[in-house]
Amino acid sequence: MPKSILVVEDEPNIVLSLQFLMKKAGFDVRIARDGEEALSAVEARAPDLILLDVMIPKRDGYDVCQTVRANPDWKNVYIIMLTAKGRDVDREKGIALGANDYVTKPFSTRDLTEKVKQILDGMS
């Protein structure tokens, strides 16, 4: 069964690019365009990894990250935060709330795909 990724992003071009590359890499990809949609998707079927934008409608990425981390059933979900907020304080906040990694925009979608492959290949 392929590893699953939830892309939480409200920018259509980034969604299309990530969806295309992650599917091409062999992953099952679902999309959520806001924080509430993201949490509903995780509840329906927890993904192996979440690519989580910080600045999304309804509930921001920090809130989504914190909510996922508060549920012990989802402790193994790997979270990579994607954000234009590149200050150290923003990164520290994301990591403190439970993100496993923090990638600042603009980023190379190819590099991100490689990173995701390495992480998911390392999961049993």
MODELLER restraints for C-alpha pairs under 7 A, 6 or more apart:
rsr = mdl.restraints
at = mdl.atoms
rsr.add(forms.Gaussian(group=physical.xy_distance, feature=features.Distance(at['CA:2:A'], at['CA:26:A']), mean=6.69, stdev=0.5))
rsr.add(forms.Gaussian(group=physical.xy_distance, feature=features.Distance(at['CA:2:A'], at['CA:27:A']), mean=5.46, stdev=0.5))
rsr.add(forms.Gaussian(group=physical.xy_distance, feature=features.Distance(at['CA:2:A'], at['CA:28:A']), mean=5.99, stdev=0.5))
rsr.add(forms.Gaussian(group=physical.xy_distance, feature=features.Distance(at['CA:3:A'], at['CA:27:A']), mean=5.38, stdev=0.5))
rsr.add(forms.Gaussian(group=physical.xy_distance, feature=features.Distance(at['CA:3:A'], at['CA:28:A']), mean=6.11, stdev=0.5))
rsr.add(forms.Gaussian(group=physical.xy_distance, feature=features.Distance(at['CA:3:A'], at['CA:48:A']), mean=6.12, stdev=0.5))
rsr.add(forms.Gaussian(group=physical.xy_distance, feature=features.Distance(at['CA:3:A'], at['CA:120:A']), mean=6.98, stdev=0.5))
rsr.add(forms.Gaussian(group=physical.xy_distance, feature=features.Distance(at['CA:4:A'], at['CA:27:A']), mean=5.70, stdev=0.5))
rsr.add(forms.Gaussian(group=physical.xy_distance, feature=features.Distance(at['CA:4:A'], at['CA:28:A']), mean=4.54, stdev=0.5))
rsr.add(forms.Gaussian(group=physical.xy_distance, feature=features.Distance(at['CA:4:A'], at['CA:29:A']), mean=5.88, stdev=0.5))
rsr.add(forms.Gaussian(group=physical.xy_distance, feature=features.Distance(at['CA:4:A'], at['CA:47:A']), mean=4.99, stdev=0.5))
rsr.add(forms.Gaussian(group=physical.xy_distance, feature=features.Distance(at['CA:4:A'], at['CA:48:A']), mean=5.23, stdev=0.5))
rsr.add(forms.Gaussian(group=physical.xy_distance, feature=features.Distance(at['CA:4:A'], at['CA:49:A']), mean=6.58, stdev=0.5))
rsr.add(forms.Gaussian(group=physical.xy_distance, feature=features.Distance(at['CA:5:A'], at['CA:27:A']), mean=6.79, stdev=0.5))
rsr.add(forms.Gaussian(group=physical.xy_distance, feature=features.Distance(at['CA:5:A'], at['CA:28:A']), mean=6.12, stdev=0.5))
rsr.add(forms.Gaussian(group=physical.xy_distance, feature=features.Distance(at['CA:5:A'], at['CA:29:A']), mean=4.94, stdev=0.5))
rsr.add(forms.Gaussian(group=physical.xy_distance, feature=features.Distance(at['CA:5:A'], at['CA:30:A']), mean=6.32, stdev=0.5))
rsr.add(forms.Gaussian(group=physical.xy_distance, feature=features.Distance(at['CA:5:A'], at['CA:47:A']), mean=5.46, stdev=0.5))
rsr.add(forms.Gaussian(group=physical.xy_distance, feature=features.Distance(at['CA:5:A'], at['CA:48:A']), mean=6.02, stdev=0.5))
rsr.add(forms.Gaussian(group=physical.xy_distance, feature=features.Distance(at['CA:5:A'], at['CA:49:A']), mean=4.92, stdev=0.5))
rsr.add(forms.Gaussian(group=physical.xy_distance, feature=features.Distance(at['CA:5:A'], at['CA:50:A']), mean=5.66, stdev=0.5))
rsr.add(forms.Gaussian(group=physical.xy_distance, feature=features.Distance(at['CA:6:A'], at['CA:29:A']), mean=5.94, stdev=0.5))
rsr.add(forms.Gaussian(group=physical.xy_distance, feature=features.Distance(at['CA:6:A'], at['CA:30:A']), mean=4.88, stdev=0.5))
rsr.add(forms.Gaussian(group=physical.xy_distance, feature=features.Distance(at['CA:6:A'], at['CA:31:A']), mean=5.73, stdev=0.5))
rsr.add(forms.Gaussian(group=physical.xy_distance, feature=features.Distance(at['CA:6:A'], at['CA:47:A']), mean=6.10, stdev=0.5))
rsr.add(forms.Gaussian(group=physical.xy_distance, feature=features.Distance(at['CA:6:A'], at['CA:49:A']), mean=6.42, stdev=0.5))
rsr.add(forms.Gaussian(group=physical.xy_distance, feature=features.Distance(at['CA:6:A'], at['CA:50:A']), mean=4.75, stdev=0.5))
rsr.add(forms.Gaussian(group=physical.xy_distance, feature=features.Distance(at['CA:6:A'], at['CA:51:A']), mean=6.21, stdev=0.5))
rsr.add(forms.Gaussian(group=physical.xy_distance, feature=features.Distance(at['CA:7:A'], at['CA:30:A']), mean=6.20, stdev=0.5))
rsr.add(forms.Gaussian(group=physical.xy_distance, feature=features.Distance(at['CA:7:A'], at['CA:31:A']), mean=4.89, stdev=0.5))
rsr.add(forms.Gaussian(group=physical.xy_distance, feature=features.Distance(at['CA:7:A'], at['CA:32:A']), mean=6.20, stdev=0.5))
rsr.add(forms.Gaussian(group=physical.xy_distance, feature=features.Distance(at['CA:7:A'], at['CA:50:A']), mean=5.98, stdev=0.5))
rsr.add(forms.Gaussian(group=physical.xy_distance, feature=features.Distance(at['CA:7:A'], at['CA:51:A']), mean=4.85, stdev=0.5))
rsr.add(forms.Gaussian(group=physical.xy_distance, feature=features.Distance(at['CA:7:A'], at['CA:52:A']), mean=6.37, stdev=0.5))
rsr.add(forms.Gaussian(group=physical.xy_distance, feature=features.Distance(at['CA:8:A'], at['CA:31:A']), mean=6.02, stdev=0.5))
rsr.add(forms.Gaussian(group=physical.xy_distance, feature=features.Distance(at['CA:8:A'], at['CA:32:A']), mean=4.73, stdev=0.5))
rsr.add(forms.Gaussian(group=physical.xy_distance, feature=features.Distance(at['CA:8:A'], at['CA:33:A']), mean=5.66, stdev=0.5))
rsr.add(forms.Gaussian(group=physical.xy_distance, feature=features.Distance(at['CA:8:A'], at['CA:34:A']), mean=6.69, stdev=0.5))
rsr.add(forms.Gaussian(group=physical.xy_distance, feature=features.Distance(at['CA:8:A'], at['CA:38:A']), mean=6.25, stdev=0.5))
rsr.add(forms.Gaussian(group=physical.xy_distance, feature=features.Distance(at['CA:8:A'], at['CA:51:A']), mean=5.93, stdev=0.5))
rsr.add(forms.Gaussian(group=physical.xy_distance, feature=features.Distance(at['CA:8:A'], at['CA:52:A']), mean=4.83, stdev=0.5))
rsr.add(forms.Gaussian(group=physical.xy_distance, feature=features.Distance(at['CA:8:A'], at['CA:53:A']), mean=5.90, stdev=0.5))
rsr.add(forms.Gaussian(group=physical.xy_distance, feature=features.Distance(at['CA:9:A'], at['CA:15:A']), mean=6.22, stdev=0.5))
rsr.add(forms.Gaussian(group=physical.xy_distance, feature=features.Distance(at['CA:9:A'], at['CA:32:A']), mean=6.53, stdev=0.5))
rsr.add(forms.Gaussian(group=physical.xy_distance, feature=features.Distance(at['CA:9:A'], at['CA:33:A']), mean=5.17, stdev=0.5))
rsr.add(forms.Gaussian(group=physical.xy_distance, feature=features.Distance(at['CA:9:A'], at['CA:34:A']), mean=6.93, stdev=0.5))
rsr.add(forms.Gaussian(group=physical.xy_distance, feature=features.Distance(at['CA:9:A'], at['CA:52:A']), mean=6.62, stdev=0.5))
rsr.add(forms.Gaussian(group=physical.xy_distance, feature=features.Distance(at['CA:9:A'], at['CA:53:A']), mean=5.33, stdev=0.5))
rsr.add(forms.Gaussian(group=physical.xy_distance, feature=features.Distance(at['CA:9:A'], at['CA:56:A']), mean=6.63, stdev=0.5))
rsr.add(forms.Gaussian(group=physical.xy_distance, feature=features.Distance(at['CA:10:A'], at['CA:33:A']), mean=4.66, stdev=0.5))
rsr.add(forms.Gaussian(group=physical.xy_distance, feature=features.Distance(at['CA:10:A'], at['CA:34:A']), mean=6.58, stdev=0.5))
rsr.add(forms.Gaussian(group=physical.xy_distance, feature=features.Distance(at['CA:10:A'], at['CA:56:A']), mean=6.06, stdev=0.5))
rsr.add(forms.Gaussian(group=physical.xy_distance, feature=features.Distance(at['CA:18:A'], at['CA:109:A']), mean=6.50, stdev=0.5))
rsr.add(forms.Gaussian(group=physical.xy_distance, feature=features.Distance(at['CA:19:A'], at['CA:29:A']), mean=6.40, stdev=0.5))
rsr.add(forms.Gaussian(group=physical.xy_distance, feature=features.Distance(at['CA:21:A'], at['CA:113:A']), mean=6.76, stdev=0.5))
rsr.add(forms.Gaussian(group=physical.xy_distance, feature=features.Distance(at['CA:22:A'], at['CA:29:A']), mean=6.88, stdev=0.5))
rsr.add(forms.Gaussian(group=physical.xy_distance, feature=features.Distance(at['CA:22:A'], at['CA:113:A']), mean=6.39, stdev=0.5))
rsr.add(forms.Gaussian(group=physical.xy_distance, feature=features.Distance(at['CA:23:A'], at['CA:29:A']), mean=6.34, stdev=0.5))
rsr.add(forms.Gaussian(group=physical.xy_distance, feature=features.Distance(at['CA:32:A'], at['CA:38:A']), mean=5.06, stdev=0.5))
rsr.add(forms.Gaussian(group=physical.xy_distance, feature=features.Distance(at['CA:34:A'], at['CA:56:A']), mean=5.33, stdev=0.5))
rsr.add(forms.Gaussian(group=physical.xy_distance, feature=features.Distance(at['CA:34:A'], at['CA:57:A']), mean=4.94, stdev=0.5))
rsr.add(forms.Gaussian(group=physical.xy_distance, feature=features.Distance(at['CA:34:A'], at['CA:58:A']), mean=6.06, stdev=0.5))
rsr.add(forms.Gaussian(group=physical.xy_distance, feature=features.Distance(at['CA:34:A'], at['CA:59:A']), mean=6.82, stdev=0.5))
rsr.add(forms.Gaussian(group=physical.xy_distance, feature=features.Distance(at['CA:35:A'], at['CA:56:A']), mean=6.46, stdev=0.5))
rsr.add(forms.Gaussian(group=physical.xy_distance, feature=features.Distance(at['CA:35:A'], at['CA:57:A']), mean=6.35, stdev=0.5))
rsr.add(forms.Gaussian(group=physical.xy_distance, feature=features.Distance(at['CA:35:A'], at['CA:58:A']), mean=5.66, stdev=0.5))
rsr.add(forms.Gaussian(group=physical.xy_distance, feature=features.Distance(at['CA:35:A'], at['CA:59:A']), mean=4.38, stdev=0.5))
rsr.add(forms.Gaussian(group=physical.xy_distance, feature=features.Distance(at['CA:35:A'], at['CA:60:A']), mean=5.86, stdev=0.5))
rsr.add(forms.Gaussian(group=physical.xy_distance, feature=features.Distance(at['CA:35:A'], at['CA:61:A']), mean=6.65, stdev=0.5))
rsr.add(forms.Gaussian(group=physical.xy_distance, feature=features.Distance(at['CA:35:A'], at['CA:64:A']), mean=6.01, stdev=0.5))
rsr.add(forms.Gaussian(group=physical.xy_distance, feature=features.Distance(at['CA:36:A'], at['CA:58:A']), mean=6.40, stdev=0.5))
rsr.add(forms.Gaussian(group=physical.xy_distance, feature=features.Distance(at['CA:36:A'], at['CA:59:A']), mean=6.26, stdev=0.5))
rsr.add(forms.Gaussian(group=physical.xy_distance, feature=features.Distance(at['CA:39:A'], at['CA:64:A']), mean=6.76, stdev=0.5))
rsr.add(forms.Gaussian(group=physical.xy_distance, feature=features.Distance(at['CA:46:A'], at['CA:74:A']), mean=6.83, stdev=0.5))
rsr.add(forms.Gaussian(group=physical.xy_distance, feature=features.Distance(at['CA:47:A'], at['CA:77:A']), mean=6.47, stdev=0.5))
rsr.add(forms.Gaussian(group=physical.xy_distance, feature=features.Distance(at['CA:48:A'], at['CA:77:A']), mean=5.11, stdev=0.5))
rsr.add(forms.Gaussian(group=physical.xy_distance, feature=features.Distance(at['CA:48:A'], at['CA:78:A']), mean=6.25, stdev=0.5))
rsr.add(forms.Gaussian(group=physical.xy_distance, feature=features.Distance(at['CA:49:A'], at['CA:77:A']), mean=5.42, stdev=0.5))
rsr.add(forms.Gaussian(group=physical.xy_distance, feature=features.Distance(at['CA:49:A'], at['CA:78:A']), mean=4.52, stdev=0.5))
rsr.add(forms.Gaussian(group=physical.xy_distance, feature=features.Distance(at['CA:49:A'], at['CA:79:A']), mean=5.76, stdev=0.5))
rsr.add(forms.Gaussian(group=physical.xy_distance, feature=features.Distance(at['CA:50:A'], at['CA:78:A']), mean=6.24, stdev=0.5))
rsr.add(forms.Gaussian(group=physical.xy_distance, feature=features.Distance(at['CA:50:A'], at['CA:79:A']), mean=4.85, stdev=0.5))
rsr.add(forms.Gaussian(group=physical.xy_distance, feature=features.Distance(at['CA:50:A'], at['CA:80:A']), mean=6.15, stdev=0.5))
rsr.add(forms.Gaussian(group=physical.xy_distance, feature=features.Distance(at['CA:51:A'], at['CA:79:A']), mean=6.26, stdev=0.5))
rsr.add(forms.Gaussian(group=physical.xy_distance, feature=features.Distance(at['CA:51:A'], at['CA:80:A']), mean=5.04, stdev=0.5))
rsr.add(forms.Gaussian(group=physical.xy_distance, feature=features.Distance(at['CA:51:A'], at['CA:81:A']), mean=5.97, stdev=0.5))
rsr.add(forms.Gaussian(group=physical.xy_distance, feature=features.Distance(at['CA:51:A'], at['CA:82:A']), mean=6.65, stdev=0.5))
rsr.add(forms.Gaussian(group=physical.xy_distance, feature=features.Distance(at['CA:52:A'], at['CA:61:A']), mean=6.06, stdev=0.5))
rsr.add(forms.Gaussian(group=physical.xy_distance, feature=features.Distance(at['CA:52:A'], at['CA:79:A']), mean=6.95, stdev=0.5))
rsr.add(forms.Gaussian(group=physical.xy_distance, feature=features.Distance(at['CA:52:A'], at['CA:80:A']), mean=6.02, stdev=0.5))
rsr.add(forms.Gaussian(group=physical.xy_distance, feature=features.Distance(at['CA:52:A'], at['CA:81:A']), mean=4.63, stdev=0.5))
rsr.add(forms.Gaussian(group=physical.xy_distance, feature=features.Distance(at['CA:52:A'], at['CA:82:A']), mean=5.60, stdev=0.5))
rsr.add(forms.Gaussian(group=physical.xy_distance, feature=features.Distance(at['CA:53:A'], at['CA:61:A']), mean=5.68, stdev=0.5))
rsr.add(forms.Gaussian(group=physical.xy_distance, feature=features.Distance(at['CA:53:A'], at['CA:81:A']), mean=5.71, stdev=0.5))
rsr.add(forms.Gaussian(group=physical.xy_distance, feature=features.Distance(at['CA:53:A'], at['CA:82:A']), mean=4.55, stdev=0.5))
rsr.add(forms.Gaussian(group=physical.xy_distance, feature=features.Distance(at['CA:53:A'], at['CA:83:A']), mean=5.54, stdev=0.5))
rsr.add(forms.Gaussian(group=physical.xy_distance, feature=features.Distance(at['CA:54:A'], at['CA:60:A']), mean=5.60, stdev=0.5))
rsr.add(forms.Gaussian(group=physical.xy_distance, feature=features.Distance(at['CA:54:A'], at['CA:61:A']), mean=3.92, stdev=0.5))
rsr.add(forms.Gaussian(group=physical.xy_distance, feature=features.Distance(at['CA:54:A'], at['CA:62:A']), mean=6.16, stdev=0.5))
rsr.add(forms.Gaussian(group=physical.xy_distance, feature=features.Distance(at['CA:54:A'], at['CA:81:A']), mean=6.59, stdev=0.5))
rsr.add(forms.Gaussian(group=physical.xy_distance, feature=features.Distance(at['CA:54:A'], at['CA:82:A']), mean=6.36, stdev=0.5))
rsr.add(forms.Gaussian(group=physical.xy_distance, feature=features.Distance(at['CA:54:A'], at['CA:83:A']), mean=5.48, stdev=0.5))
rsr.add(forms.Gaussian(group=physical.xy_distance, feature=features.Distance(at['CA:55:A'], at['CA:61:A']), mean=6.30, stdev=0.5))
rsr.add(forms.Gaussian(group=physical.xy_distance, feature=features.Distance(at['CA:62:A'], at['CA:94:A']), mean=6.33, stdev=0.5))
rsr.add(forms.Gaussian(group=physical.xy_distance, feature=features.Distance(at['CA:62:A'], at['CA:97:A']), mean=6.90, stdev=0.5))
rsr.add(forms.Gaussian(group=physical.xy_distance, feature=features.Distance(at['CA:65:A'], at['CA:97:A']), mean=6.49, stdev=0.5))
rsr.add(forms.Gaussian(group=physical.xy_distance, feature=features.Distance(at['CA:65:A'], at['CA:98:A']), mean=6.44, stdev=0.5))
rsr.add(forms.Gaussian(group=physical.xy_distance, feature=features.Distance(at['CA:65:A'], at['CA:99:A']), mean=6.61, stdev=0.5))
rsr.add(forms.Gaussian(group=physical.xy_distance, feature=features.Distance(at['CA:66:A'], at['CA:97:A']), mean=5.35, stdev=0.5))
rsr.add(forms.Gaussian(group=physical.xy_distance, feature=features.Distance(at['CA:66:A'], at['CA:98:A']), mean=6.52, stdev=0.5))
rsr.add(forms.Gaussian(group=physical.xy_distance, feature=features.Distance(at['CA:68:A'], at['CA:74:A']), mean=6.24, stdev=0.5))
rsr.add(forms.Gaussian(group=physical.xy_distance, feature=features.Distance(at['CA:69:A'], at['CA:75:A']), mean=6.13, stdev=0.5))
rsr.add(forms.Gaussian(group=physical.xy_distance, feature=features.Distance(at['CA:69:A'], at['CA:98:A']), mean=6.16, stdev=0.5))
rsr.add(forms.Gaussian(group=physical.xy_distance, feature=features.Distance(at['CA:78:A'], at['CA:100:A']), mean=6.16, stdev=0.5))
rsr.add(forms.Gaussian(group=physical.xy_distance, feature=features.Distance(at['CA:79:A'], at['CA:99:A']), mean=5.02, stdev=0.5))
rsr.add(forms.Gaussian(group=physical.xy_distance, feature=features.Distance(at['CA:79:A'], at['CA:100:A']), mean=5.29, stdev=0.5))
rsr.add(forms.Gaussian(group=physical.xy_distance, feature=features.Distance(at['CA:79:A'], at['CA:101:A']), mean=6.59, stdev=0.5))
rsr.add(forms.Gaussian(group=physical.xy_distance, feature=features.Distance(at['CA:80:A'], at['CA:99:A']), mean=6.02, stdev=0.5))
rsr.add(forms.Gaussian(group=physical.xy_distance, feature=features.Distance(at['CA:80:A'], at['CA:100:A']), mean=5.90, stdev=0.5))
rsr.add(forms.Gaussian(group=physical.xy_distance, feature=features.Distance(at['CA:80:A'], at['CA:101:A']), mean=4.68, stdev=0.5))
rsr.add(forms.Gaussian(group=physical.xy_distance, feature=features.Distance(at['CA:80:A'], at['CA:102:A']), mean=5.52, stdev=0.5))
rsr.add(forms.Gaussian(group=physical.xy_distance, feature=features.Distance(at['CA:81:A'], at['CA:99:A']), mean=6.51, stdev=0.5))
rsr.add(forms.Gaussian(group=physical.xy_distance, feature=features.Distance(at['CA:81:A'], at['CA:101:A']), mean=6.29, stdev=0.5))
rsr.add(forms.Gaussian(group=physical.xy_distance, feature=features.Distance(at['CA:81:A'], at['CA:102:A']), mean=4.72, stdev=0.5))
rsr.add(forms.Gaussian(group=physical.xy_distance, feature=features.Distance(at['CA:81:A'], at['CA:103:A']), mean=6.03, stdev=0.5))
rsr.add(forms.Gaussian(group=physical.xy_distance, feature=features.Distance(at['CA:82:A'], at['CA:102:A']), mean=6.17, stdev=0.5))
rsr.add(forms.Gaussian(group=physical.xy_distance, feature=features.Distance(at['CA:82:A'], at['CA:103:A']), mean=4.95, stdev=0.5))
rsr.add(forms.Gaussian(group=physical.xy_distance, feature=features.Distance(at['CA:82:A'], at['CA:104:A']), mean=5.73, stdev=0.5))
rsr.add(forms.Gaussian(group=physical.xy_distance, feature=features.Distance(at['CA:82:A'], at['CA:105:A']), mean=6.71, stdev=0.5))
rsr.add(forms.Gaussian(group=physical.xy_distance, feature=features.Distance(at['CA:83:A'], at['CA:103:A']), mean=6.50, stdev=0.5))
rsr.add(forms.Gaussian(group=physical.xy_distance, feature=features.Distance(at['CA:83:A'], at['CA:104:A']), mean=4.92, stdev=0.5))
rsr.add(forms.Gaussian(group=physical.xy_distance, feature=features.Distance(at['CA:83:A'], at['CA:105:A']), mean=5.45, stdev=0.5))
rsr.add(forms.Gaussian(group=physical.xy_distance, feature=features.Distance(at['CA:84:A'], at['CA:104:A']), mean=5.43, stdev=0.5))
rsr.add(forms.Gaussian(group=physical.xy_distance, feature=features.Distance(at['CA:84:A'], at['CA:105:A']), mean=4.67, stdev=0.5))
rsr.add(forms.Gaussian(group=physical.xy_distance, feature=features.Distance(at['CA:85:A'], at['CA:104:A']), mean=6.68, stdev=0.5))
rsr.add(forms.Gaussian(group=physical.xy_distance, feature=features.Distance(at['CA:86:A'], at['CA:104:A']), mean=5.61, stdev=0.5))
rsr.add(forms.Gaussian(group=physical.xy_distance, feature=features.Distance(at['CA:91:A'], at['CA:102:A']), mean=6.33, stdev=0.5))
rsr.add(forms.Gaussian(group=physical.xy_distance, feature=features.Distance(at['CA:95:A'], at['CA:101:A']), mean=6.95, stdev=0.5))
